[in-house]
């Protein structure tokens, strides 16, 4: 199974609580932080919710 490399590129100021919680569930807490996640339906749903805050590449 492939993995996705997710990088937080924008901060949480002014964001909704559920978007912040989604980022935290992906292991992202600070700008520039990178997380490796499995490429599955749950991860893709989280990515879709905060796509404006992150950058996604194949790991």
Phi, psi and omega in degrees: 000140182281160177242157177244138177260118185245127181238131177280120184247348177230153183279179185263359183300124178080006181271157178288153182301323181290329177290320177296317179297322178296316178298318179296324180292337175273359179087021182251121182233332182234151177300135180092350181288142182241142179226141175256123182233153177292148180273086179225178185296321181295316179295319179296326176294319178294318179298318180298325183290327183237032184300334180282352182252348189233168174232130186242132174226163177281133181265000000 
